[in-house]
């Protein structure tokens, strides 16, 4: 497991980094490259293919759509050439195809569209046709400009799409936290609080959710009795450990990884009142720091609500306060005759 080298693309062309040399000499070993703080993306873990191991699946359907887009641009360019218009108009059609690809398909297909578009433009519309030879040297500059503009369009559009995606994710997280906070503020009683919180968490984190609450003799499962998490005794043991130590543990962690769920403590303002266990269909979903932070924030909200409810119950049934009420009532009745 290594950290990603903070090198620009031109530095990687001049000299290979330590990660590249490690991958080349690693043989049949799994190598995980993690984005560091200086990387564009944070917290995502990527498995890099080495010899003897399968690579991650590629979304080939995006590149198939890219090929269709270039084909449509070629047909439109043929119509423009048949009308006798200048080659610059055909180049604009291919740039439009690159912009469309970058907007709807992403950065990788857009870069592919830029390179393939230049090659198709040269092969089909520049004399001598149906050859990659260039009869006029001025078209070499046209090819370079087309490629650079295509790459710039694809990079900027991909950056805008990424920012839009992050904004939408932040909006969804904020709305989910608002719904959870409103539900918890409207409920009273630990049973109602756990049931409401469990349903909200199941919507926020697709998969299975369980909630354990601390009791005098240990912990008690209060939500998710029918889940596969509850059917394995090891998960209850991990939940007990998480409650006692107030630390995250379970699946995909270094602490008690034999559990089938990720457990987060319910840490209130004074004590830890229990633990939440989440088992997602795709555990890589929880490798992102944003998702882990969202889960821990939800756990804090649930813990504070349960702690508030328990404090109210303790206040209502405190024997010392109940003993004051008869004396106070007799005082209101006046002194005995």
C-alpha positions in Angstrom: 0.0 0.0 0.0 1.6 3.2 -1.2 0.7 6.9 -1.4 0.2 8.4 -4.8 3.2 10.5 -6.0 2.3 14.2 -6.4 3.8 14.6 -9.9 2.5 16.4 -12.8 2.0 14.6 -16.2 5.1 16.2 -17.8 7.3 15.1 -14.8 6.0 11.5 -15.2 7.1 11.7 -18.9 10.6 12.7 -18.0 11.2 10.4 -15.0 9.1 7.5 -13.6 8.0 7.9 -10.0 8.5 5.4 -7.2 4.9 4.1 -7.7 5.6 3.3 -11.4 8.8 1.5 -10.6 7.2 -0.4 -7.8 4.3 -1.6 -10.0 6.8 -2.6 -12.7 8.9 -4.8 -10.3 6.2 -6.0 -8.0 5.4 -9.2 -9.9 2.2 -11.0 -8.8 1.4 -8.8 -5.9 -1.6 -6.6 -5.2 -0.5 -3.0 -5.0 -2.9 -0.4 -3.6 -2.3 3.3 -4.5 -4.0 5.7 -2.2 -4.6 9.4 -3.1 -2.8 11.7 -0.6 -3.7 15.1 0.6 -2.2 16.8 -2.5 -4.2 14.7 -4.9 -7.3 16.0 -6.7 -9.5 13.4 -5.0 -9.3 12.4 -1.4 -9.9 9.2 0.4 -10.5 6.9 -2.6 -8.6 3.6 -2.7 -7.7 2.3 -6.1 -6.5 -1.2 -7.0 -3.9 -1.0 -9.7 -3.5 -4.0 -12.0 -0.2 -5.9 -11.8 0.8 -9.0 -13.8 -1.3 -12.0 -12.9 -4.2 -10.1 -11.4 -7.4 -8.9 -13.1 -7.9 -5.2 -13.6 -10.9 -3.1 -12.5 -13.8 -3.2 -14.9 -13.9 -0.4 -17.5 -17.1 1.3 -18.5 -16.9 0.2 -22.1 -20.4 1.4 -22.9 -19.2 5.0 -22.5 -16.5 4.5 -25.1 -19.0 2.8 -27.4 -21.1 6.0 -27.2 -18.0 8.0 -27.9 -17.5 6.0 -31.1 -21.1 6.6 -32.1 -20.6 10.4 -31.5 -17.4 10.4 -33.6 -19.4 8.5 -36.3 -22.2 11.1 -36.3 -19.6 13.9 -36.5 -18.0 12.1 -39.5 -21.4 11.9 -41.2 -22.1 15.5 -40.6 -18.6 16.4 -41.8 -19.3 14.5 -45.0 -22.4 16.5 -45.6 -20.5 19.7 -45.1 -17.8 18.6 -47.5 -20.4 17.6 -50.1 -21.8 21.2 -49.8 -18.3 22.5 -50.6 -17.7 24.3 -47.4 -14.3 24.9 -45.9 -12.5 22.3 -43.7 -12.7 24.7 -40.7 -16.4 24.0 -40.5 -15.8 20.3 -40.3 -13.2 20.9 -37.5 -15.9 22.8 -35.6 -18.2 19.8 -35.9 -15.6 17.5 -34.3 -15.0 20.0 -31.5 -18.7 20.1 -30.9 -18.6 16.3 -30.6 -15.8 16.5 -28.1 -17.8 19.1 -26.0 -20.8 16.8 -26.1 -18.8 13.8 -25.0 -17.1 15.7 -22.2 -20.5 16.9 -20.9 -22.3 13.6 -20.9 -19.7 10.9 -20.8 -16.8 12.2 -18.8 -13.1 13.0 -19.1 -11.8 9.7 -20.4 -14.2 9.4 -23.3 -13.7 13.1 -24.1 -9.9 12.7 -24.4 -10.5 9.7 -26.6 -12.9 11.7 -28.7 -10.3 14.4 -29.1 -7.6 12.1 -30.3 -9.8 10.0 -32.5 -11.5 13.1 -33.9 -8.2 14.5 -35.1 -7.3 11.2 -36.7 -10.7 10.8 -38.5 -10.5 14.5 -39.6 -7.1 13.9 -41.1 -8.0 10.5 -42.7 -11.4 11.5 -44.2 -11.3 15.2 -45.0 -7.6 16.3 -45.6 -5.9 15.7 -48.9 -4.7 13.1 -49.7 -7.9 11.5 -48.4 -8.1 8.1 -46.8 -4.5 8.4 -45.7 -2.8 9.8 -42.7 -0.3 11.6 -44.8 -0.7 15.4 -44.9 -0.3 17.2 -48.2 -0.2 20.7 -46.7 2.0 21.4 -43.7 -0.4 24.1 -42.4 -2.9 21.3 -41.4 -0.4 20.1 -38.9 -1.0 23.2 -36.9 -4.7 22.7 -37.3 -4.4 19.2 -35.9 -2.4 20.4 -32.9 -4.9 23.2 -32.2 -7.9 20.8 -32.5 -6.2 18.4 -30.1 -5.3 21.0 -27.6 -8.8 22.7 -27.7 -10.4 19.3 -27.4 -8.3 18.4 -24.4 -9.0 21.7 -22.7 -12.7 21.4 -23.3 -12.8 17.9 -21.9 -10.7 18.8 -18.8 -12.7 21.9 -18.0 -16.0 20.2 -18.6 -15.0 17.3 -16.4 -13.9 19.6 -13.7 -17.3 21.4 -13.8 -19.1 18.1 -13.8 -17.1 17.0 -10.7 -17.9 20.2 -8.8 -21.6 19.8 -9.7 -21.6 16.2 -8.5 -19.9 17.2 -5.2 -22.4 20.0 -4.8 -25.3 17.6 -5.3 -23.8 15.2 -2.8 -23.4 17.9 -0.2 -27.0 19.0 -0.8 -28.3 15.4 -0.4 -26.2 15.0 2.8 -27.6 18.2 4.2 -31.1 17.3 3.4 -30.7 13.8 5.0 -29.2 15.3 8.2 -32.1 17.8 8.3 -34.7 15.0 8.0 -32.9 12.9 10.7 -32.7 15.9 13.1 -36.4 16.7 12.6 -37.5 13.1 13.1 -35.4 12.8 16.3 -36.7 16.1 17.7 -40.3 15.0 17.2 -39.9 11.6 18.9 -39.9 10.7 22.6 -38.9 7.4 24.1 -35.9 5.3 23.2 -38.0 2.7 21.3 -39.5 5.4 19.0 -36.1 7.1 18.6 -34.3 3.9 17.6 -37.0 2.9 15.2 -37.1 6.3 13.5 -33.3 6.6 13.4 -33.0 3.1 12.0 -35.4 3.8 9.1 -33.7 7.1 8.3 -30.3 5.5 8.3 -31.5 2.6 6.1 -32.5 5.2 3.5 -29.3 7.2 3.8 -27.0 4.1 3.6 -28.5 1.4 1.3 -28.0 -1.9 3.0 -28.7 -3.2 6.5 -28.7 -1.2 9.7 -28.7 -2.3 13.3 -28.8 -0.2 16.5 -27.5 -1.5 19.9 -28.2 0.4 23.1 -26.3 0.1 26.4 -28.0 -1.6 29.3 -26.8 -2.3 32.8 -25.8 -5.8 31.9 -24.4 -5.1 28.5 -26.0 -4.1 25.2 -29.4 -4.8 23.6 -30.4 -4.9 20.0 -33.1 -2.4 19.5 -33.3 -2.1 15.7 -32.6 -4.6 12.8 -33.5 -7.8 14.5 -34.3 -9.5 11.1 -31.0 -8.5 9.4 -28.0 -10.8 8.6 -26.0 -8.6 11.0 -28.1 -9.7 14.0 -27.9 -13.4 13.0 -24.1 -13.5 13.6 -23.0 -13.5 17.3 -19.6 -11.9 16.4 -21.3 -8.7 15.4 -22.9 -8.3 18.9 -19.4 -8.8 20.4 -18.0 -6.1 18.2 -20.9 -3.8 19.0 -20.1 -4.4 22.7 -16.5 -3.5 22.2 -17.3 -0.4 20.2 -19.7 0.8 23.0 -17.2 0.2 25.7 -14.2 1.8 23.9 -16.1 4.5 21.9 -14.1 3.6 18.8 -15.1 2.6 15.2 -14.5 -1.1 14.5 -15.7 -3.9 12.3 -15.6 -4.6 8.6 -13.0 -2.8 6.5 -11.2 -1.5 9.6 -8.1 -2.6 11.4 -10.0 -3.3 14.6 -12.0 -6.5 14.7 -12.3 -6.8 10.9 -14.0 -10.2 11.2 -17.4 -8.5 11.7 -19.7 -8.3 8.7 -20.7 -4.7 9.4 -19.1 -1.4 10.2 -19.8 -0.3 13.8 -19.8 3.3 14.9 -20.2 4.3 18.6 -23.2 6.4 19.8 -21.2 9.0 21.7 -23.3 11.5 23.6 -22.2 14.5 25.6 -21.6 12.5 28.7 -21.3 8.8 27.8 -21.5 6.3 25.0 -25.1 5.0 24.8 -24.6 2.3 22.2 -23.5 1.5 18.7 -24.8 1.6 15.1 -23.9 -1.2 12.7 -24.1 -0.7 8.9 -23.6 -3.3 6.2 -23.6 -1.9 2.8 -24.0 -3.7 -0.5 -20.9 -1.9 -1.7 -18.4 -1.4 1.2 -16.2 0.8 -1.0 -19.0 3.3 -0.5 -17.7 3.8 3.1 -14.0 4.2 2.1 -14.7 7.8 1.2 -14.1 10.2 4.1 -17.4 12.1 3.3 -19.5 9.0 3.9 -17.6 8.0 7.0 -18.1 11.5 8.4 -21.8 11.5 7.5 -22.3 8.2 9.3 -20.4 9.5 12.4 -22.5 12.7 12.3 -25.7 10.7 12.2 -24.5 8.6 15.1 -23.8 11.7 17.2 -27.3 13.1 16.5 -28.9 9.8 17.5 -26.7 9.5 20.6 -27.7 13.0 21.8 -31.4 12.3 21.2 -31.2 9.1 23.2 -29.2 10.7 25.9 -31.7 13.5 26.2 -34.5 11.1 26.4 -32.8 9.0 29.1 -32.0 12.2 31.1 -35.7 13.2 31.0 -36.7 9.7 32.3 -34.2 9.9 35.1 -35.4 13.3 36.1 -39.0 12.2 36.1 -38.4 9.0 38.2 -35.7 10.4 40.5 -36.7 9.3 44.1 -35.1 12.3 45.7 -37.3 14.7 43.7 -40.4 12.5 44.3 -39.7 12.8 48.1 -39.9 16.6 47.9 -43.4 16.7 46.4 -45.4 15.5 49.5 -43.6 18.0 51.8 -44.3 20.8 49.3 -47.9 19.8 49.0 -48.4 19.7 52.8 -46.9 23.2 53.0 -49.5 24.5 50.5 -52.3 23.1 52.8 -51.1 25.3 55.7 -50.0 24.4 59.2 -52.0 21.7 61.0 -54.7 23.0 63.4 
